[in-house]
Amino acid sequence: MHYLIVGNCAAGINAIEGIRKLDKNGKITVVSNENFPAYCRSLITDYVAGTRQKDDILYREKDFYDKNEINLILGENVSGIDVPKSKVILQKGNSLPYDKLLIATGASPKPLGIKGEEKYGVFGFRTLRDAEEIIKVGEKVGKAVVFGGGLIGLKAAYGMKKRGIRVQVMVKSPRVLSQVVDAEAAQIIGKWLQENGISIRTGIAPQEILGDGEAEEVILDNGKKIPARLVIVGKGVMCNTSVVKDSPIKTHWGILTDDFLQTNIEGIFAAGDVAETRDITTGNRAINALWTSACEQGKIAGMNMVVKNKKYPGSIGANSADFFGLPFISVGLVRVKEKGYEELI
């Protein structure tokens, strides 16, 4: 049996462990578009802050792949899946056959959707490469602008500020963390961030990024220009579903899965931020792009690739962070308009 896993983060690594729990001898191949072994994405804030080094954010020991007899292919993109022939197509033109396939391609930062955002100096905040580039540019220019006041944007701002980079956060909403906490909590957190040196401006969005190949200025939607050689995009994420776009695998917001995390195609599974599963709170389909959910989904999907008998119970939205010693936790639905929910504060 040849198990092929596309993706080498939380879901992919836990899938390896799920497979090996039941099948010690099957061949496992892992393909990743990154050039680094699995690491904790949630810790890149600490890497930018300088409180952790590269080895400190590794997700498993360095000999993990050897111990589990993994054929690891790094720095390679999968461009498509040939379902009838049971193989994935690599961007360089080669292909890899599989008996069972797991799609764990995760998610990518949502673009700003404005002219000039392809310029150097404009980064997301999701990968180790993003973190390395942010450190390199940040230490040279000394200041940064973050567009987006959600967890991604604020974690980036916090990491840079801890490193000594001056940070300005710009949010279109009237408050930070509008999707994560209620108005009162947002006010407490926003005030605390500003007291610790992070400038926050609300009701502002970017319109265009200017510069000759590299970011130099940003035109805001109020018509003003601000200097910006380091711009962080923190507007949320979108599922990496392009790998299945020309295949019969069904998608909605993400790749649709059943109770066993199998797609509509027998033998092909999805897990992690790319998988659309059931939200326990509402009973509806949703994507809860959480590290903990990706780990659980990966483990269950891996076991089901061997013997399909373990159901995934679903996930619940949950977020936590600690900014300058002020921790918070948010669980369940935050922006509820209907009646019938219990609210705990």
Residue, then its C-alpha position, 0 to 999 in steps of 0.5 A: m500500500h502506498y499512502l501519499i500525503v500532500g502537505n507537511c504540517a499539523a494534519g500531514i504529520n499526524a496522518i503519518e502517525g495515524i497510518r503508522k499506528l495501524d500499518k507499520n510497513g506501508k510506503i508513505t510519501v509526503v510532498s511539501n512546497e516548503n523547503f523545511p521540515a514540519y514546524c509549528r506555524s503558531l510559533i512563528t510569532d516567537y521566531v519573529a520576536g526572537t524568543r525562539q530559534k528555528d530548531d525551537i519551532l520544529y514540530r517533531e524531532k529531526d529523525f521523525y521521517d527516518k524513524n517512520e520510513i517516510n519518503l519526504i519530498l520538499g520544495e515541490n508543488v502539486s499542480g493537480i490530481d489525476v483521479p482516474k489514474s490515481k496519481v498526483i501531478l507535480q509542477k515540474g512535470n513528474s507524477l506520483p502514484y498513490d493507493k490512498l491520498l490525503i490532501a492536507t494543503g492548508a490555507s494561504p493568506k487572503p490577498l488585499g485585492i489592491k494594485g501593487e501588493e505583489k511588490y517585495g516588502v509585502f508579506g503574509f504571516r503564515t510560513l517560516r519564509d514569511a517570518e525570515e523575510i519580515i525579520k530581514v526587511g524589518e531590521k533594515v527599515g525599522k518599522a512596519v504597517v500591518f493591514g488587518g486587526g485579526l489574530i494574524g495581524l496582531k500576532a505579526a505586530y506583536g512579534m515585530k514589536k518585541r523585536g524592536i520594530r515600530v508597528q502601525v496596525m490599520v483596521k477597516s473595522p471599528r475595533v480589533l479582533s472583531q471576528v474573535v471577541d466581543a466589543e468589550a474584550a476588543q476594547i481592553i485588548g486594543k488599549w493594552l496593545q497601544e499602551n505597549g507601543i503598537s499604534i492602532r488606527t481603525g476605519i482605514a484600509p489600503q488602496e494601492i501600494l506604490g514602489d518600483g519593484e519594492a514597496e515604498e508607500v501605501i495610498l489609503d482609502n482616505g486619500k492619504k499616503i504613508p511610507a511603508r517599506l514593510v507591509i504585512v497582510g493580516k486579512g485572514v486565510m483561504c483554503n488551498t483548493s487549487v490542487v483539486k480544481d480540475s478534478p472531480i473532487k468536490t469543494h465549497w469553501g474548502i474540500l468537502t469531507d464526510d464523517f470519515l474525512q473522506t472526499n466524494i472520491e473513494g480513497i482520497f481524504a482531506a484534513g486540516d485547514v483545507a478540509e470543510t467539516r462539521d461545526i459542533t456548535t451549529g451542526n453546519r459545515a464550516i472550516n475551523a482553521l485551528w492547529t488542534s483541529a488539524c492535528e485531530q483530523g490528520k490523525i483520524a484521516g491517517m487511520n481511516m486511510v488504513v481502515k475506514n472505521k473512525k468517525y471525526p466528531g467535528s470541531i468548534g471555533a476557538n482562539s487564544a493568544d497572549f499579548f504582552g502578558l495579557p492572555f485571552i481565550s475565545v470559544g464558540l460563536v462570537r457574532v451571533k444575531e439569532k436567539g437561543y444561545e447561551e453567552l458566557i463571559 
